[in-house]
Amino acid sequence: MEDVLEVYQTPYNPLRPVVCIDETNKQLIKEERIPCEPGNPEKVDSVYIRNGVANEHIF
């Protein structure tokens, strides 16, 4: 960990910029909605449909 901290303390060099990288995954879900009818408002059910996962790589 100390080696990583030393990298962030080095002076700025435009030829060798410091780049941060992060990675995470997210679950993709789809909400199930009951359509509205005349006289009844739209309802949102607490049940969801799993729609897969996505991996995010952030630089």
Distance bins in CASP14 RR format, pairs under 12 A and 6 or more apart:
PFRMAT RR
TARGET T0000
AUTHOR 0000-0000-0000
RMODE 2
METHOD distances of the structure
MODEL  1
1 7 0 0 0 0 0 1 0 0 0 0 0
1 8 0 0 0 0 0 1 0 0 0 0 0
2 8 0 0 0 0 0 1 0 0 0 0 0
2 9 0 0 0 0 0 1 0 0 0 0 0
3 9 0 0 0 0 0 1 0 0 0 0 0
3 10 0 0 0 0 0 1 0 0 0 0 0
4 10 0 0 0 0 0 1 0 0 0 0 0
4 18 0 0 0 0 0 1 0 0 0 0 0
4 20 0 0 0 0 0 1 0 0 0 0 0
4 21 0 0 0 0 0 1 0 0 0 0 0
5 18 0 0 0 0 0 1 0 0 0 0 0
6 18 0 0 0 0 0 1 0 0 0 0 0
7 13 0 0 0 0 0 1 0 0 0 0 0
7 16 0 0 0 0 0 1 0 0 0 0 0
7 17 0 0 0 0 0 1 0 0 0 0 0
7 18 1 0 0 1 0 0 0 0 0 0 0
7 19 0 0 0 0 0 1 0 0 0 0 0
7 20 0 0 0 0 0 1 0 0 0 0 0
8 17 0 0 0 0 0 1 0 0 0 0 0
8 18 1 0 0 1 0 0 0 0 0 0 0
8 19 0 0 0 0 0 1 0 0 0 0 0
8 20 0 0 0 0 1 0 0 0 0 0 0
9 18 0 0 0 0 0 1 0 0 0 0 0
10 16 0 0 0 0 1 0 0 0 0 0 0
10 17 0 0 0 0 0 1 0 0 0 0 0
10 18 1 0 0 1 0 0 0 0 0 0 0
11 17 0 0 0 0 0 1 0 0 0 0 0
11 18 0 0 0 0 0 1 0 0 0 0 0
12 18 0 0 0 0 1 0 0 0 0 0 0
17 59 0 0 0 0 0 1 0 0 0 0 0
18 59 0 0 0 0 0 1 0 0 0 0 0
19 57 0 0 0 0 0 1 0 0 0 0 0
19 58 0 0 0 0 0 1 0 0 0 0 0
19 59 1 0 1 0 0 0 0 0 0 0 0
20 57 0 0 0 0 0 1 0 0 0 0 0
20 58 0 0 0 0 1 0 0 0 0 0 0
20 59 1 0 0 1 0 0 0 0 0 0 0
21 56 0 0 0 0 0 1 0 0 0 0 0
21 57 1 0 0 1 0 0 0 0 0 0 0
21 58 1 0 0 1 0 0 0 0 0 0 0
21 59 1 0 1 0 0 0 0 0 0 0 0
22 55 0 0 0 0 0 1 0 0 0 0 0
22 56 0 0 0 0 1 0 0 0 0 0 0
22 57 1 0 0 1 0 0 0 0 0 0 0
22 58 1 0 1 0 0 0 0 0 0 0 0
22 59 0 0 0 0 1 0 0 0 0 0 0
23 54 0 0 0 0 0 1 0 0 0 0 0
23 55 1 0 0 1 0 0 0 0 0 0 0
23 56 1 0 0 1 0 0 0 0 0 0 0
23 57 1 0 1 0 0 0 0 0 0 0 0
23 58 1 0 0 1 0 0 0 0 0 0 0
23 59 0 0 0 0 0 1 0 0 0 0 0
24 53 0 0 0 0 0 1 0 0 0 0 0
24 54 0 0 0 0 1 0 0 0 0 0 0
24 55 1 0 0 1 0 0 0 0 0 0 0
24 56 1 0 1 0 0 0 0 0 0 0 0
24 57 0 0 0 0 1 0 0 0 0 0 0
24 58 1 0 0 1 0 0 0 0 0 0 0
25 52 0 0 0 0 0 1 0 0 0 0 0
25 53 1 0 1 0 0 0 0 0 0 0 0
25 54 1 0 0 1 0 0 0 0 0 0 0
25 55 1 0 1 0 0 0 0 0 0 0 0
25 56 1 0 0 1 0 0 0 0 0 0 0
25 57 0 0 0 0 0 1 0 0 0 0 0
25 58 0 0 0 0 0 1 0 0 0 0 0
26 50 0 0 0 0 0 1 0 0 0 0 0
26 51 0 0 0 0 0 1 0 0 0 0 0
26 52 0 0 0 0 1 0 0 0 0 0 0
26 53 1 0 0 1 0 0 0 0 0 0 0
26 54 1 0 1 0 0 0 0 0 0 0 0
26 55 0 0 0 0 1 0 0 0 0 0 0
26 56 1 0 0 1 0 0 0 0 0 0 0
26 58 0 0 0 0 0 1 0 0 0 0 0
27 48 0 0 0 0 1 0 0 0 0 0 0
27 49 0 0 0 0 0 1 0 0 0 0 0
27 50 1 0 0 1 0 0 0 0 0 0 0
27 51 0 0 0 0 1 0 0 0 0 0 0
27 52 1 0 0 1 0 0 0 0 0 0 0
27 53 1 0 1 0 0 0 0 0 0 0 0
27 54 0 0 0 0 1 0 0 0 0 0 0
27 55 0 0 0 0 0 1 0 0 0 0 0
27 56 0 0 0 0 0 1 0 0 0 0 0
28 48 0 0 0 0 0 1 0 0 0 0 0
28 49 0 0 0 0 1 0 0 0 0 0 0
28 50 1 0 0 1 0 0 0 0 0 0 0
28 51 1 0 1 0 0 0 0 0 0 0 0
28 52 1 0 1 0 0 0 0 0 0 0 0
28 53 1 0 0 1 0 0 0 0 0 0 0
28 54 1 0 1 0 0 0 0 0 0 0 0
28 55 0 0 0 0 0 1 0 0 0 0 0
28 56 0 0 0 0 0 1 0 0 0 0 0
29 46 0 0 0 0 0 1 0 0 0 0 0
29 47 0 0 0 0 0 1 0 0 0 0 0
29 48 1 0 1 0 0 0 0 0 0 0 0
29 49 1 0 0 1 0 0 0 0 0 0 0
29 50 1 0 0 1 0 0 0 0 0 0 0
29 51 1 0 1 0 0 0 0 0 0 0 0
29 52 0 0 0 0 1 0 0 0 0 0 0
29 53 0 0 0 0 0 1 0 0 0 0 0
29 54 0 0 0 0 0 1 0 0 0 0 0
30 45 0 0 0 0 0 1 0 0 0 0 0
30 47 0 0 0 0 0 1 0 0 0 0 0
30 48 1 0 0 1 0 0 0 0 0 0 0
30 49 1 0 1 0 0 0 0 0 0 0 0
30 50 0 0 0 0 1 0 0 0 0 0 0
30 51 1 0 1 0 0 0 0 0 0 0 0
30 52 0 0 0 0 1 0 0 0 0 0 0
31 42 0 0 0 0 0 1 0 0 0 0 0
31 43 0 0 0 0 0 1 0 0 0 0 0
31 44 1 0 0 1 0 0 0 0 0 0 0
31 45 1 0 0 1 0 0 0 0 0 0 0
31 46 0 0 0 0 1 0 0 0 0 0 0
31 47 0 0 0 0 1 0 0 0 0 0 0
31 48 1 0 1 0 0 0 0 0 0 0 0
31 49 1 0 0 1 0 0 0 0 0 0 0
31 50 0 0 0 0 0 1 0 0 0 0 0
31 51 0 0 0 0 0 1 0 0 0 0 0
32 42 0 0 0 0 0 1 0 0 0 0 0
32 43 0 0 0 0 1 0 0 0 0 0 0
32 44 0 0 0 0 1 0 0 0 0 0 0
32 45 1 0 1 0 0 0 0 0 0 0 0
32 46 0 0 0 0 1 0 0 0 0 0 0
32 47 1 0 1 0 0 0 0 0 0 0 0
32 48 1 0 0 1 0 0 0 0 0 0 0
32 49 1 0 0 1 0 0 0 0 0 0 0
32 50 0 0 0 0 0 1 0 0 0 0 0
32 51 0 0 0 0 0 1 0 0 0 0 0
33 41 0 0 0 0 0 1 0 0 0 0 0
33 42 1 0 0 1 0 0 0 0 0 0 0
33 43 1 0 0 1 0 0 0 0 0 0 0
33 44 1 0 1 0 0 0 0 0 0 0 0
33 45 1 0 0 1 0 0 0 0 0 0 0
33 46 0 0 0 0 0 1 0 0 0 0 0
33 47 0 0 0 0 0 1 0 0 0 0 0
33 48 0 0 0 0 0 1 0 0 0 0 0
33 49 0 0 0 0 0 1 0 0 0 0 0
34 40 0 0 0 0 1 0 0 0 0 0 0
34 41 0 0 0 0 1 0 0 0 0 0 0
34 42 1 0 0 1 0 0 0 0 0 0 0
34 43 1 0 1 0 0 0 0 0 0 0 0
34 44 1 0 0 1 0 0 0 0 0 0 0
34 45 1 0 0 1 0 0 0 0 0 0 0
34 46 0 0 0 0 0 1 0 0 0 0 0
34 47 0 0 0 0 0 1 0 0 0 0 0
35 41 0 0 0 0 0 1 0 0 0 0 0
35 42 1 0 0 1 0 0 0 0 0 0 0
35 43 0 0 0 0 1 0 0 0 0 0 0
35 44 0 0 0 0 0 1 0 0 0 0 0
35 45 0 0 0 0 0 1 0 0 0 0 0
36 42 1 0 1 0 0 0 0 0 0 0 0
36 43 1 0 0 1 0 0 0 0 0 0 0
36 44 0 0 0 0 0 1 0 0 0 0 0
37 43 0 0 0 0 0 1 0 0 0 0 0
END
